[in-house]
């Protein structure tokens, strides 16, 4: 967890890596209770914005988790991080597939995994090359939600981050749309780590990452009918910039690009949320948890971008303390190892 990290003497890169991991996890925990709610429901129940951890209804998705406890989003993200660390950043799809299968078989959070990831346990593919018969498989945001470490170990390097994002996709989300979505998040984080407060540079990196990821997925994976993620990002960013009100921006983003678990909706929505929040970590996760639809994943991805962009700036200390009490994941330890790997790969 995070105990003892306040006295650690780290460089700014470490602070942003830890920020990315922690803010993503906070967003996951903050957004889990509103998963599946509409924007209108959230406005009615919570007054517009979800600013604190909420209890889950007995019949809700992720029922049984405590307020502040993370879901499979964070658990898979950390599994991917540990797989990268174990092979010194030289992860391939085969080794990642083994690690992800192990996660599915052993993690208490595996029960929450989405359909594409669960299918890895029974993953025989069918259909002619270039077309996946089951278009429901591999078009969701499962790879994008766990891909952040691909950007964290490649500070400033979009191309390398997107190549690792494609590795993250291949066992479960080997389509051009999922690869574009994962590439957008990985590329954005890679540039956020090295940016000097330039929000536009991060957004440009998300677009570029989407384009590179789409090309990798189209060349090495399956083509499925879906909107282009780079175009959807343009729509979401435009919606985010049309109003100075965060709540109004959420309504526009949700209406314009959607907030479902589809990669072509939730990933552009998360980038729009990041822009609407002006890259501020707490505002980003509050907005993601309040937008409706796949709230935990949108808040986690927006939080990952914002944490990489600004570290932990503005995150309430009491929120972190209660998060720490509800979870036993060693985020600080993973951040230390990712920091060491990122420094070795950039020298």
C-alpha positions as CSV (number, residue, x, y, z in Angstrom):
1,X,0.0,0.0,0.0
2,X,1.2,3.5,0.7
3,X,2.4,3.5,4.3
4,X,5.8,5.1,4.6
5,X,6.0,6.6,1.2
6,X,5.7,10.2,2.4
7,X,9.2,10.3,3.6
8,X,10.7,8.7,0.5
9,X,13.1,11.0,-1.4
10,X,12.1,10.3,-5.0
11,X,12.6,12.1,-8.2
12,X,9.6,13.6,-10.1
13,X,9.3,10.6,-12.4
14,X,8.7,8.4,-9.4
15,X,6.1,10.8,-8.1
16,X,4.2,10.7,-11.4
17,X,4.5,6.9,-11.7
18,X,3.1,6.5,-8.2
19,X,0.5,9.1,-9.0
20,X,-0.6,7.2,-12.1
21,X,-1.1,4.0,-10.2
22,X,-2.7,5.4,-7.1
23,X,-5.1,7.8,-8.9
24,X,-6.1,5.1,-11.3
25,X,-6.9,2.8,-8.3
26,X,-8.8,5.6,-6.5
27,X,-10.9,6.2,-9.6
28,X,-11.7,2.5,-9.8
29,X,-12.8,2.4,-6.2
30,X,-14.7,5.7,-6.5
31,X,-16.6,4.7,-9.6
32,X,-17.4,1.1,-8.8
33,X,-20.7,1.9,-6.9
34,X,-22.0,3.9,-9.8
35,X,-21.1,1.3,-12.4
36,X,-24.1,0.9,-14.7
37,X,-26.0,4.0,-13.5
38,X,-27.1,6.7,-15.9
39,X,-25.8,10.2,-15.7
40,X,-29.4,11.2,-14.6
41,X,-29.4,8.6,-11.9
42,X,-26.1,9.9,-10.5
43,X,-27.3,13.5,-10.5
44,X,-30.5,12.4,-8.6
45,X,-28.8,10.2,-6.1
46,X,-25.5,12.0,-5.5
47,X,-26.3,15.6,-6.3
48,X,-24.3,15.6,-9.6
49,X,-20.8,14.5,-8.6
50,X,-19.5,11.5,-6.6
51,X,-16.8,12.9,-4.3
52,X,-16.4,10.1,-1.8
53,X,-16.4,6.3,-1.6
54,X,-20.0,4.9,-1.5
55,X,-21.4,1.6,-0.3
56,X,-22.6,-0.8,-2.8
57,X,-26.2,-2.1,-2.9
58,X,-26.6,-5.9,-2.2
59,X,-27.7,-6.5,-5.8
60,X,-25.2,-4.2,-7.5
61,X,-22.3,-5.0,-9.7
62,X,-19.3,-5.6,-7.5
63,X,-21.5,-6.3,-4.5
64,X,-19.6,-7.4,-1.5
65,X,-16.7,-5.0,-1.9
66,X,-16.2,-2.5,0.8
67,X,-16.4,1.3,0.2
68,X,-13.0,2.3,-1.2
69,X,-12.1,-1.3,-2.4
70,X,-10.8,-1.7,-5.9
71,X,-12.2,-4.0,-8.6
72,X,-10.6,-6.2,-11.3
73,X,-9.5,-3.0,-13.1
74,X,-6.8,-2.2,-10.7
75,X,-6.0,-5.9,-10.0
76,X,-5.4,-6.5,-13.7
77,X,-3.4,-3.3,-14.1
78,X,-1.0,-4.5,-11.3
79,X,-0.8,-8.0,-12.8
80,X,0.3,-6.4,-16.1
81,X,2.8,-4.2,-14.2
82,X,4.3,-7.2,-12.4
83,X,4.5,-9.2,-15.7
84,X,6.5,-6.3,-17.2
85,X,8.8,-6.1,-14.2
86,X,9.4,-9.8,-14.2
87,X,10.9,-9.7,-17.7
88,X,12.6,-6.4,-17.4
89,X,10.1,-4.7,-19.7
90,X,10.7,-7.3,-22.5
91,X,7.2,-8.8,-22.2
92,X,5.7,-10.7,-25.1
93,X,2.2,-11.9,-25.7
94,X,2.9,-15.5,-24.8
95,X,4.3,-14.7,-21.4
96,X,1.6,-12.1,-20.7
97,X,-1.0,-14.7,-21.6
98,X,0.4,-17.1,-19.1
99,X,0.4,-14.4,-16.4
100,X,-3.1,-13.3,-17.2
101,X,-4.4,-16.9,-17.1
102,X,-2.8,-17.2,-13.7
103,X,-4.5,-14.1,-12.5
104,X,-7.9,-15.5,-13.7
105,X,-7.3,-18.7,-11.8
106,X,-6.0,-17.2,-8.5
107,X,-7.2,-13.6,-8.0
108,X,-10.2,-12.9,-5.8
109,X,-11.1,-10.1,-8.2
110,X,-11.2,-12.5,-11.3
111,X,-15.0,-13.0,-10.7
112,X,-15.4,-9.3,-11.8
113,X,-13.5,-9.7,-15.1
114,X,-15.3,-8.9,-18.4
115,X,-16.3,-11.4,-21.0
116,X,-13.3,-11.0,-23.3
117,X,-10.8,-11.5,-20.5
118,X,-12.7,-14.5,-19.1
119,X,-12.7,-16.1,-22.5
120,X,-8.9,-16.6,-22.2
121,X,-9.6,-19.7,-20.2
122,X,-11.4,-21.2,-23.2
123,X,-9.7,-19.3,-26.0
124,X,-9.8,-21.3,-29.1
125,X,-10.3,-18.9,-32.0
126,X,-12.4,-19.5,-35.1
127,X,-13.3,-17.9,-38.3
128,X,-11.2,-16.9,-41.4
129,X,-8.1,-14.7,-41.0
130,X,-8.9,-11.1,-40.8
131,X,-12.4,-11.4,-39.3
132,X,-13.6,-12.5,-35.9
133,X,-17.0,-14.2,-36.1
134,X,-18.0,-13.2,-32.5
135,X,-17.8,-9.4,-32.7
136,X,-18.6,-9.2,-29.0
137,X,-15.2,-10.5,-28.2
138,X,-12.2,-8.1,-28.0
139,X,-14.1,-4.8,-28.6
140,X,-14.4,-3.9,-24.9
141,X,-12.1,-1.7,-22.7
142,X,-10.5,-4.6,-20.8
143,X,-7.0,-4.1,-22.3
144,X,-7.2,-0.3,-22.1
145,X,-8.1,-0.4,-18.4
146,X,-5.0,-2.4,-17.5
147,X,-2.5,-0.9,-20.0
148,X,-1.1,2.1,-18.0
149,X,2.2,0.3,-17.1
150,X,3.0,0.2,-20.8
151,X,3.2,4.0,-20.7
152,X,4.9,4.2,-17.3
153,X,7.9,2.2,-18.4
154,X,8.3,4.3,-21.6
155,X,8.4,7.9,-20.5
156,X,8.3,10.2,-23.6
157,X,8.2,7.3,-26.1
158,X,4.8,6.9,-27.7
159,X,5.8,4.2,-30.2
160,X,7.4,1.9,-27.6
161,X,4.5,2.4,-25.3
162,X,2.0,1.4,-28.0
163,X,4.0,-1.7,-28.9
164,X,3.7,-2.8,-25.3
165,X,0.0,-1.9,-25.3
166,X,-0.4,-4.3,-28.2
167,X,1.2,-7.0,-26.1
168,X,-1.3,-6.2,-23.4
169,X,-4.2,-6.6,-25.9
170,X,-3.2,-9.8,-27.7
171,X,-4.4,-12.5,-25.4
172,X,-7.9,-11.1,-25.0
173,X,-8.5,-8.0,-27.1
174,X,-6.7,-8.6,-30.4
175,X,-8.8,-6.3,-32.5
176,X,-8.0,-3.0,-34.2
177,X,-10.4,-1.1,-32.0
178,X,-9.2,-2.4,-28.7
179,X,-5.6,-1.9,-29.8
180,X,-6.4,1.7,-30.7
181,X,-8.0,2.3,-27.3
182,X,-5.1,0.7,-25.4
183,X,-2.6,2.6,-27.5
184,X,-4.4,5.9,-26.7
185,X,-4.1,5.4,-23.0
186,X,-0.5,4.1,-23.1
187,X,0.7,6.8,-25.5
188,X,-1.0,9.5,-23.4
189,X,0.6,8.3,-20.2
190,X,4.1,8.1,-21.8
191,X,3.9,11.8,-22.7
192,X,2.1,12.8,-19.5
193,X,5.1,11.6,-17.5
194,X,7.4,14.0,-19.3
195,X,5.1,16.9,-20.0
196,X,5.5,20.3,-18.4
197,X,1.9,21.0,-17.8
198,X,1.0,20.9,-21.5
199,X,-2.5,19.3,-21.5
200,X,-2.6,19.5,-25.3
201,X,0.5,17.5,-25.7
202,X,-1.1,14.6,-23.7
203,X,-4.2,14.8,-25.8
204,X,-2.1,14.7,-29.0
205,X,-0.3,11.7,-27.7
206,X,-3.6,9.9,-27.0
207,X,-4.7,10.5,-30.6
208,X,-1.3,9.4,-32.0
209,X,-1.4,6.3,-29.7
210,X,-4.8,5.4,-31.0
211,X,-3.6,5.7,-34.6
212,X,-0.5,3.6,-34.0
213,X,-2.5,1.0,-32.0
214,X,-5.2,0.7,-34.7
215,X,-2.5,0.0,-37.3
216,X,-0.9,-2.7,-35.1
217,X,-4.3,-4.3,-34.4
218,X,-5.3,-4.2,-38.1
219,X,-2.1,-5.7,-39.2
220,X,-1.6,-8.4,-36.5
221,X,-5.0,-9.0,-35.1
222,X,-8.7,-9.1,-36.1
223,X,-10.7,-6.5,-37.8
224,X,-14.2,-5.8,-36.4
225,X,-16.7,-3.1,-37.4
226,X,-16.3,-0.2,-34.9
227,X,-15.8,3.6,-34.8
228,X,-12.3,4.9,-35.1
229,X,-11.0,5.6,-31.6
230,X,-8.9,8.6,-32.8
231,X,-12.1,10.2,-34.2
232,X,-14.0,9.5,-31.1
233,X,-11.3,11.2,-29.0
234,X,-11.8,14.3,-31.2
235,X,-15.5,14.3,-30.4
236,X,-14.9,13.8,-26.6
237,X,-12.3,16.5,-26.4
238,X,-14.5,18.9,-28.3
239,X,-17.4,18.2,-26.0
240,X,-15.1,18.7,-22.9
241,X,-14.0,22.1,-24.2
242,X,-17.5,23.5,-25.0
243,X,-18.4,24.4,-21.4
244,X,-16.6,25.7,-18.3
245,X,-18.8,23.5,-16.1
246,X,-17.5,20.1,-15.2
247,X,-21.0,18.7,-14.8
248,X,-22.2,20.1,-18.1
249,X,-19.1,18.7,-19.8
250,X,-19.9,15.2,-18.5
251,X,-23.4,15.3,-19.9
252,X,-22.0,16.4,-23.3
253,X,-19.3,13.8,-23.4
254,X,-21.7,11.0,-22.4
255,X,-24.2,12.1,-25.1
256,X,-21.6,12.5,-27.8
257,X,-19.4,9.4,-27.5
258,X,-21.1,7.2,-25.0
259,X,-19.9,5.6,-21.8
260,X,-20.5,1.9,-22.2
261,X,-17.8,-0.8,-21.7
262,X,-17.0,-0.6,-25.5
263,X,-13.5,0.5,-26.2
264,X,-14.6,3.1,-28.7
265,X,-16.9,4.8,-26.2
266,X,-15.3,4.6,-22.7
267,X,-11.7,5.3,-23.7
268,X,-12.5,8.5,-25.6
269,X,-14.9,9.4,-22.8
270,X,-12.1,9.0,-20.2
271,X,-9.8,11.3,-22.3
272,X,-12.6,13.8,-22.5
273,X,-13.0,13.6,-18.7
274,X,-9.3,14.2,-18.3
275,X,-9.6,17.3,-20.4
276,X,-12.7,18.5,-18.7
277,X,-10.9,18.2,-15.4
278,X,-7.9,20.1,-16.8
279,X,-5.7,17.2,-15.8
280,X,-6.3,17.6,-12.1
281,X,-6.3,14.1,-10.5
282,X,-9.2,14.5,-8.0
283,X,-11.4,16.3,-10.4
284,X,-10.7,13.6,-13.1
285,X,-11.7,10.7,-10.9
286,X,-14.8,12.5,-9.5
287,X,-15.9,13.3,-13.0
288,X,-15.2,9.7,-14.2
289,X,-17.2,8.3,-11.3
290,X,-20.1,10.7,-12.1
291,X,-20.4,10.4,-15.9
292,X,-22.5,7.2,-15.9
293,X,-22.1,3.9,-17.7
294,X,-18.7,2.1,-17.1
295,X,-17.9,4.6,-14.3
296,X,-15.1,2.6,-12.5
297,X,-13.1,2.0,-15.7
298,X,-13.6,5.6,-17.1
299,X,-12.6,7.0,-13.7
300,X,-9.6,4.7,-13.5
301,X,-8.3,5.5,-17.0
302,X,-8.9,9.3,-16.6
303,X,-7.2,9.0,-13.2
304,X,-4.2,7.2,-14.7
305,X,-3.7,10.0,-17.2
306,X,-4.1,12.7,-14.6
307,X,-1.8,11.0,-12.1
308,X,0.9,10.7,-14.7
309,X,0.3,14.3,-15.6
310,X,0.3,15.9,-12.1
311,X,1.2,13.2,-9.7
312,X,-0.9,13.2,-6.5
313,X,-1.4,17.0,-6.5
314,X,-4.8,17.9,-5.0
315,X,-5.7,14.4,-3.9
316,X,-7.3,14.5,-0.4
317,X,-5.1,12.8,2.2
318,X,-8.1,11.4,4.0
319,X,-9.4,9.7,0.8
320,X,-6.0,8.0,0.4
321,X,-6.0,6.9,4.1
322,X,-9.4,5.3,3.7
323,X,-8.4,3.7,0.4
324,X,-5.3,2.4,2.1
325,X,-7.4,0.8,4.9
326,X,-9.7,-0.9,2.3
327,X,-7.0,-2.5,0.1
328,X,-3.8,-4.6,0.5
329,X,-2.2,-4.0,-2.9
330,X,1.4,-2.8,-2.7
331,X,1.1,0.2,-5.0
332,X,4.2,1.9,-3.7
333,X,6.3,-1.2,-4.1
334,X,5.1,-1.6,-7.7
335,X,5.8,2.1,-8.4
336,X,9.4,1.7,-7.1
337,X,10.0,-1.2,-9.5
338,X,8.4,0.5,-12.5
339,X,10.4,3.6,-11.8
340,X,13.6,1.6,-11.8
341,X,12.6,-0.1,-15.1
342,X,11.6,3.2,-16.7
343,X,15.0,4.8,-15.8
344,X,16.9,1.8,-17.2
345,X,14.9,1.8,-20.4
346,X,15.5,5.6,-21.0
347,X,19.3,5.6,-20.3
